[in-house]
């Protein structure tokens, strides 16, 4: 697997546009999009403002993650084109093992259950398997986050199990984490499934 992606890479779907996130450029708009308690319910810590969020993002990048800024390419879900709607990241990258994780995904609630997540994951999974040469992409979520588990399963990812006492939540409670994955051999089927979902959204079905 090759890593990192080339400088200036951009992933363009039919609903979303993704570019590597730059905290100093993007934190204000992204914090504004995500500044609702429902967004942070299952995320480890909620920044108090855009400055704190920029610091969090810089720390995230310093640990090896690659966060992406998600914007709309076309008007969608009542929002105009080029609206910042969220973020998702590559993380836990292991080049020798040809694997990575897609996580730290957060969107403004207005685009939940729309075409944004399927198209975002179509672009991120496609880049991971077809350009970077990943053999495995995993996705994890809080055992209490049933909406996220359902969204991941609908992508076509396979449930692998629950990691018990995996990490601490912001409130100090201990979180069990649900693990899913997609393998390179499964990607063509997952790609077709996601493509059909995006088609259905755009066709108004």
Buried (B, 14 or more C-beta within 10 A) or exposed (E): BEBEBEEEBEBEBBBBBBBBBBBEEBBBBBBEBBBEEEBBEBBEEBBEEBEBBBEBBBEBBEEEBBBBBBBBBBEBBEBEEEBBBBBBBBBBBEBEEBBBBBBBBBBBEBBBEBBBBBBBBBBBBBBBBEEBEBBBBBBBBBBBBEEBBEBBBBBBBBEEEEBEEBEEBEEEEEBEBBBBBBBBEBBEEBBEBBBEBBEEBBEEE
